[in-house]
Amino acid sequence: MTETPTPAPHPSHGTPTAPRVTVRGEAHLEVDPEIARITVTLTARNTDRRTTLDDLNRRNTTTLDLIKGYGDAVERLETGTLTIRPELARHSRGERIRAYHGSIQLTATLNDFTTLGELVTRLADNDLTRVDGPWWALRPTSPHHAAARRQAVHEALQRAREYAEALDTRIGALLELSDTGSVGGAAFATATYGGAGVMRSARAESAADAAPVDLEPVRQNVDAQVEAAFTLIPPNLG
């Protein structure tokens, strides 16, 4: 009669000759943001569709030129949604159009915060322009993410060593290292500029007279967590 072999211990449980310890390492960093994003919404309204489109195009060109004038401080400039829609007359029969509404949305990413307040003020001073933001953030490739991951690994290694020292032994080999979650940056501090959230229909003052908005960058949180499994040199528990 053939004897059924005893199953080998699952590697996650370790063995008496190769005990296993599993630990978690965590890191939390608070760092300055690297970029700030603002959203600019331009609008136009007229009873004539072509005039509405022309007005919107003119405001879009003026706004793009203004933002691009800040050179390398603007890391990215993108055009979002363009909308032209009719407004039907109230209490009228049929489909009589009262006016046409147009809007276009731009997103600008800046890396120079000293010019951000000035740019926001100049944009908000334009006709029928709404500015939302800023949204502070880190770049996806920021070295702060790597720094948090390294710190989490170092903490996991330190914990494993402390457990080994408590057993009067030392760690042997690394069996497994897994990233259980890394979270980085987008702490938001948002506001709307342009008549307390209402799109302006006329200039209140010239851009030269408008004082730059004082904007304080919001610190960003970067978190990393890892799990690591090590073998231990079998301790003498006697």
Secondary structure, DSSP 8 states (H G I E B T S, - for coil): ----------TTT-BTTB-EEEEEEEEEEEE--SEEEEEEEEEEEESSHHHHHHHHHHHHHHHHHHHHTTGGGEEEEEEEEEEEEEEE-TT-SS--EEEEEEEEEEEEEES-TTTHHHHHHHHHTSTTEEEEEEEEE--TT-HHHHHHHHHHHHHHHHHHHHHHHHTT--EEEEEEEEEEEEEE---EEEEEESSTTS--SS-SS-TTTS---------EEEEEEEEEEEEE------
